[in-house]
Structure formats: structure tokens, C-alpha cells
Amino acid sequence: MPDAPLDLTVRPLSGPEELDLFRRLPYVLDHELADDLATGRRRPEWMWVALRGERVVARIAWWSRGGGKPLLLDFFDLDDTLPGPEREEAGLRLVEAATAAVVPAGTPRPEYGRFVPADWREDPAVRDAVEARIRVMERTGARMLAERLRLEWRRGTPVPADSGRLRFRPVAGRADLLDLMTPVMEGTLDAHGRADLASGLSPRQAAEKHYDEELAGYATPREWWRAAELPDGEPVGFVIPARNDYNPIIAYIGVLPAHRGHGHIDDILAEGTRLLAAQEGVERVRAATDLGNVPMAKAFARLGYVDFERAFDMVWDD
């Protein structure tokens, strides 16, 4: 670390008019910021910068669905032209000051999510930048929960016709979906689901948490949600096609344990993709799966989804 502390000004934006100041450091989500501010998904007081004179040397911001509290820390950038120790000191001071002001005392800190190039380990400069951000977050007590593949189906990629092996019906409601989600939670390869189970939640409680915190927030029609069954009506799995604030997505997909290993995931994923691809103006469908969930990653690849990016999820155990 430097012998003397860095001369920094650490503060929130004074208003939307300072958006250009915030955008002096680049990130792949910069194009969403103006609309997020206009719709209330972001607030100037949740967007902070660390300044050395007029130079932005670090920035941080939180996101929400438009509610009164931040749900995700999704911007954290450093000036990668600074020497390593100075860069990390600036980032650490910014994270600590902004978190103390934005996250209410006594409440859990929102998860930190970061998009990085799919080949980030292969470029030394990119790897250095990514690992610097991870180190700063680790110094605040965060730990890596998962690295995820970010996947994309693009218009023009063939989607198989319904094979007829399964029968699909709309999900009947919350209880119907929870009855399908609960057994899927048992033996899940998803890091978030496994963390919920490790915290003491039962599979049913973990399913309820996932439904209430994520799935219930999608405004797209519930009629899109599909349960998959064998011809005799035995449940096999489900898929949740939806649209978030930015893209059509496969929000959640699962196969019940008794039916895994029989290729049903391909039929279920194809059904969800067909439904979204049939909507007007859809040019792409996005999805994500943990790097360690190899069976799910292979299913996306078989249907022509492209691994275009990676994402990190880091959490604090408080």
C-alpha cells in the first residue's frame, strides 16, 4: 500500500445530470443507466464515485426493480491505469463508504454481480482487471459464490419441433410450480440453491424463496410458464420463459430427479425457447447457468445457445 493515503473525494452523484461523470469508466451495462434512472431502477444516491481531483478512479452502483431498497450491486469499476495498490485502495475506500450509506444498517448486503468476457482468463490485462475487483470485494468480506455462463439464442438458429415425447401445459399457479420446484431443489447443481439449502432452508422453503424473490417479479404472462409431463400425466419438469427489464430470458428450468438422464431437458428447453422466439420482435433469448452445471450447459449448447459472456456472483455472509 502507498505510504500516505490517497487524496480522494468519495461521494454519490448529485443527480442524473452527473451521469456522464459516472460513465467516465466503462462497463458493458453503461447503455442501460439512463433508462434505469428514468424508471427508478437506479437512484443517484445509489451511484457513487471516487475522485482524484477531476479524475474518476473508481465507481460503484446498486440496482433494484424499482422498489425502495437496492437488490443487487452490479457496478464496480476501477481505473486500471493506476498502480495496483493505489487502484485497490481507491476501490476499497469507495466500497466501504458507499455501502455504509446505501445499505441500511443491520440488513444483508446485496449480492455483487459482474459480467466479464468469456475468455477473461486468457488475456493478461483483462485477467488483472477482473482479479483486482475480486480482491477488493474479498477484502470487504465477500466470497465467490459462482461463476456462471451467460448464454444467448439468436434469431435464425434452428429450434427443434416438438418431439412429442412430453406433453406441455401452462403452470396452474404458485402452488403448482412450487410442487415442481421443490424436488428439483434436491440435488441441485445451482450454487444459489445449494447455498439456500446449506443455510438450513428445506427444499420447499428454498423453492418458495426463489419464487418470491425472483419469479414473482416478472411482469410477462404467467401463461408462458410450462409444466412438462409424460403422456400419462406424470410430471417431468418445467420451464419459465419470461422477459426481464432488458431481454427475453429462460428464467428457470428444471427436471425432476426421477426423470434426469433421459434427455428430457432438451425437449423442455426447446419448448421455452420456441415460446419466446414466437413473440413479436424477439431477436435473442438469454439464459445463464453455473459453470459447474455441466449437464445444463451441454443442453444449451445442443440447442445452439452461444456462450457469449461470464458472470461472477459474490456474497457476504452477514
Buried (B, 14 or more C-beta within 10 A) or exposed (E): EEEEEBEBEBBBBEEBEBBEBBBBBEBEBBEBBEEBBEEEBBBBBBBBBBBBEEEBBBBBBBBBBEEEEBBBBBBBBBBBEBEEEBBBBBBBBBBBBBBEBBBEEEEEBBBBBBBBBEEBEEEEEBBEBBEBBBBBBEBBEBEBBBBBBBBBBEEEBEBBEEEEBBBBEEBEEBEBBBBBBBBBBEEBEBBBBBBBBEEEBEBBBBBBBBBEEBBEBBEBEBEBBBBBBEEEEEBBBBBBBBBBBEBBBBBBBBBBEEBBEEEBBBBBBBBBBBBBBEBEEBEBBBBBBBBBBEEBBEBBEBBBBBBBBBBBBBBBEE
